[in-house]
Amino acid sequence: MTADNTIAFQGKPGAYSHLACRETYPDMDVLPCASFEDVFHAVENGDARLAMLPIENSLAGRVADVHLLMPHSSLHIVGEHFQRVYHHLLGVPGSTIDGLTEVHSHVQALGQCRRALRRIGVAPMSHADTAGAARDIAEAGNAAHGAIASALAGEIYGLDVLSAGLEDADHNHTRFLILAREAVVPATDEGPLITSMIFRVRSVPAALYKALGGFATNGVNLTKLESYMIDGSFSAAQFYADADGHPEERLMRLALEELEFYAREVRILGTYPAHPYRAEASRIAAEAAGDD
């Protein structure tokens, strides 16, 4: 395994982040890391070329730890990936759903399968992560204990799939950001692009309105806006934003100039191709709106 052909992710082998790495970069080696901080450090220190980090989930919302770590990192966003999350109920070989009394998984996975678990009649048991739960029940070998994890985790730890697609909602997607030490900025004509940025504003009337006004007046679409307090203070806020377009395009450039006038510490985290899932999700939403 060479660092130039390695992508780092947080979690045990078989985690959904591992699955995202395999689907996006099937020819790269993977480096499992214990924490999100370790993923950032692996790329910053040259142990891996890329990082695969979850930024938000369609059911659970933002991944707060990643949002808080990105402003302190020197890495650049070079891509994104939307991963459909299929939760599988796994058991040791020979086990059955009727024989289960406990199901182990990460608290978010348990919550996303709440109705199914109630229907089966098992006790949900919180675990540090989904793949770790699969590994632990495989090692324990107790046929009364199951795990909710990916099909990949079942393959890695030799577990049977007792039920596939256990999640309560069929729109469960996790958005991942792909980060690297060096920025890779596509040309303006390379299809739909996303530009991600962070900035700060003072806690004064209309500060955010003025900072973002340039995007509205120039017709630049903001697809994401997240806020956080800075250092526990209520006097200032930091924002993460995603916008459609390229910083060198005229309208985006004008919007960014206005942002820089009213905001502080504006930093472009990366400009990268929009994942095809965005267009597909927009098409589905438009069709649904037309049916109403």
C-alpha positions in Angstrom: 0.0 0.0 0.0 1.4 3.4 -1.1 0.3 6.7 0.3 -0.2 8.1 -3.3 -2.8 5.4 -3.9 -4.5 5.5 -0.5 -7.8 7.1 0.6 -8.5 7.5 4.3 -11.9 7.2 6.1 -13.2 7.2 9.6 -14.5 3.9 11.0 -13.9 0.2 10.9 -13.6 -1.8 7.6 -17.1 -2.1 6.3 -18.3 1.3 7.4 -20.4 3.3 5.0 -17.5 5.6 4.5 -15.5 2.6 3.4 -18.3 1.7 1.0 -18.2 5.3 -0.4 -14.4 4.9 -1.0 -14.9 1.7 -2.9 -17.6 3.1 -5.1 -15.8 6.3 -5.9 -12.2 5.0 -6.1 -12.3 1.3 -6.5 -8.6 1.0 -7.4 -7.3 2.8 -4.4 -6.2 1.3 -1.1 -8.1 2.3 2.0 -6.9 3.5 5.4 -9.3 3.1 8.2 -9.0 5.8 11.0 -10.3 5.8 14.5 -11.5 9.5 14.4 -12.2 12.3 12.0 -9.2 14.1 13.3 -7.1 11.1 12.3 -8.5 11.2 8.7 -7.5 14.9 8.3 -4.0 14.2 9.8 -3.5 11.1 7.5 -3.7 13.3 4.4 -2.0 16.3 5.9 0.9 14.1 7.0 1.2 12.3 3.7 0.0 8.9 4.8 -2.9 9.1 2.3 -3.6 11.1 -0.8 -7.3 11.6 -0.3 -9.8 11.8 2.6 -13.5 10.6 2.4 -15.5 12.5 5.0 -19.3 12.5 5.6 -20.6 16.1 5.8 -24.4 15.5 6.1 -27.1 12.9 6.0 -30.6 13.4 4.5 -32.2 12.1 7.7 -29.7 12.9 10.5 -28.5 16.3 9.2 -25.0 17.7 9.4 -22.0 15.8 10.7 -21.0 18.4 13.3 -17.5 17.1 14.0 -16.4 17.4 10.4 -17.9 20.9 10.0 -16.0 22.0 13.1 -12.7 20.5 12.0 -12.6 21.7 8.4 -11.9 25.4 9.2 -8.7 24.3 11.1 -7.4 22.1 8.3 -5.2 23.0 5.3 -6.9 20.5 3.1 -9.0 21.4 0.0 -12.3 19.9 -1.2 -11.8 18.3 -4.6 -15.0 16.3 -5.0 -18.2 15.1 -3.5 -20.1 11.8 -3.4 -23.7 11.0 -2.5 -24.0 7.5 -1.0 -27.4 5.7 -0.8 -27.5 4.1 2.7 -28.9 0.6 2.7 -29.1 -0.7 6.2 -28.9 -4.5 6.5 -29.8 -6.7 9.5 -26.8 -9.0 10.0 -26.5 -12.1 12.1 -24.0 -14.9 12.7 -24.3 -17.8 10.4 -27.3 -19.9 11.2 -29.1 -17.2 13.1 -32.7 -16.1 12.3 -34.7 -12.9 12.7 -37.1 -14.8 15.1 -34.2 -15.8 17.3 -32.9 -12.3 17.8 -33.3 -10.5 21.1 -30.8 -7.6 20.6 -29.7 -5.6 17.6 -26.5 -3.5 17.8 -25.5 -0.5 15.8 -24.7 3.2 15.8 -27.5 5.3 17.4 -28.3 7.0 14.1 -28.6 3.7 12.2 -30.9 2.4 15.0 -33.0 5.5 14.7 -33.3 5.2 11.0 -34.6 1.6 11.4 -36.8 2.4 14.4 -40.1 1.1 12.9 -38.6 -2.0 11.5 -36.9 -2.9 14.9 -40.2 -2.4 16.7 -41.9 -4.6 14.2 -39.3 -7.4 14.7 -39.5 -6.9 18.5 -35.9 -6.7 19.4 -34.0 -4.4 21.8 -31.8 -1.7 20.1 -28.3 -1.5 21.6 -26.2 1.6 20.9 -22.7 1.0 19.5 -19.8 3.3 18.6 -20.2 2.6 14.8 -22.1 0.3 12.5 -19.1 -1.7 11.2 -17.7 -2.1 14.7 -21.1 -3.6 15.8 -20.9 -6.1 13.0 -17.4 -7.0 13.9 -18.2 -7.4 17.6 -21.2 -9.7 17.1 -19.2 -11.8 14.7 -16.5 -12.2 17.3 -19.0 -13.0 20.0 -20.9 -15.6 17.9 -24.2 -15.2 19.8 -27.1 -16.1 17.5 -29.4 -13.9 19.6 -27.5 -10.7 18.7 -27.7 -9.0 15.4 -26.2 -5.8 13.9 -27.3 -3.1 11.5 -24.6 -2.3 9.1 -23.7 -2.4 5.4 -23.6 -5.4 3.2 -19.9 -4.8 2.9 -19.5 -5.2 6.7 -21.4 -8.5 6.4 -19.0 -9.8 3.8 -15.9 -8.7 5.7 -16.9 -10.2 9.0 -18.6 -13.4 7.7 -22.2 -12.5 8.7 -25.5 -13.5 7.1 -27.9 -10.9 5.8 -31.1 -11.6 7.6 -33.0 -8.6 6.1 -31.9 -6.1 3.4 -33.0 -2.5 3.2 -34.2 -2.3 6.8 -34.2 1.5 6.8 -37.6 3.2 7.4 -37.1 5.8 4.7 -36.1 5.1 1.1 -34.4 8.5 0.6 -31.5 7.9 3.1 -28.4 9.4 1.5 -25.1 10.6 3.0 -23.1 13.3 1.3 -19.4 12.9 1.5 -16.6 15.4 0.7 -13.4 14.3 -0.8 -10.3 16.3 0.4 -6.7 16.5 -0.7 -3.6 18.5 0.2 -3.6 20.4 -3.1 -6.5 22.1 -4.7 -7.8 20.8 -8.0 -9.8 23.6 -9.6 -11.8 22.6 -12.7 -12.2 24.9 -15.7 -15.4 27.0 -15.8 -16.8 24.9 -18.6 -16.4 21.5 -17.0 -20.2 21.0 -16.3 -22.1 21.9 -13.1 -19.7 23.0 -10.4 -20.0 23.6 -6.6 -17.9 26.1 -4.7 -17.7 25.6 -0.9 -16.6 28.4 1.5 -16.5 29.5 5.1 -16.8 33.0 6.4 -17.5 35.0 9.6 -19.9 37.8 10.4 -20.4 40.0 13.5 -23.5 39.5 15.5 -25.2 42.8 14.4 -28.5 43.4 12.7 -28.7 42.4 9.1 -25.0 41.2 9.0 -25.8 37.9 7.3 -28.4 39.5 5.0 -25.9 42.0 3.7 -23.1 39.4 3.4 -25.3 37.1 1.3 -27.1 39.8 -0.6 -24.7 39.5 -3.5 -25.7 36.0 -4.2 -29.3 37.0 -4.5 -28.8 40.0 -6.7 -26.5 38.1 -9.0 -28.6 35.1 -9.3 -26.2 32.7 -7.7 -27.9 29.7 -6.0 -26.8 28.8 -2.5 -27.5 25.1 -1.9 -26.2 24.9 1.6 -25.7 27.2 4.6 -24.7 26.1 8.1 -23.8 28.2 11.1 -21.8 27.7 14.3 -20.8 29.8 17.2 -17.1 30.6 17.4 -15.1 29.5 20.5 -18.3 29.3 22.5 -19.0 33.0 21.9 -22.5 34.4 21.1 -21.0 37.7 19.6 -19.9 36.2 16.3 -20.8 33.3 14.0 -19.0 31.2 11.4 -20.8 30.0 8.3 -20.2 27.2 5.8 -21.9 27.6 2.4 -22.1 25.8 -0.9 -22.9 27.7 -4.1 -23.6 26.7 -7.6 -20.8 27.9 -9.9 -17.1 28.8 -10.3 -15.3 31.7 -8.6 -14.0 32.9 -12.0 -17.5 33.2 -13.5 -18.6 36.9 -13.6 -21.8 36.6 -11.4 -20.1 34.4 -8.8 -17.1 36.8 -8.7 -19.4 39.7 -8.0 -21.3 37.7 -5.3 -18.0 36.8 -3.6 -16.8 40.5 -3.8 -19.9 41.6 -1.9 -19.5 38.7 0.6 -15.9 39.8 1.3 -17.0 43.4 1.8 -19.5 42.6 4.5 -18.0 39.4 6.0 -14.6 38.5 7.5 -12.1 35.7 6.9 -13.8 34.5 3.7 -12.0 31.3 2.6 -12.8 29.1 -0.4 -12.5 25.5 0.6 -12.8 24.1 -2.9 -14.5 24.2 -6.3 -15.4 20.8 -7.7 -17.8 18.9 -10.0 -21.4 18.5 -8.7 -22.2 14.9 -8.2 -24.8 13.5 -10.7 -27.2 12.8 -7.7 -27.9 16.5 -7.5 -29.5 16.6 -10.9 -31.4 13.3 -10.3 -32.8 14.6 -7.0 -33.9 17.8 -8.6 -35.7 15.9 -11.4 -37.5 13.7 -8.8 -38.5 16.7 -6.8 -39.8 18.5 -9.8 -41.8 15.5 -10.9 -43.3 15.2 -7.4 -44.2 18.9 -7.4 -45.9 18.4 -10.7 -48.1 15.6 -9.4 -49.5 17.8 -6.6 
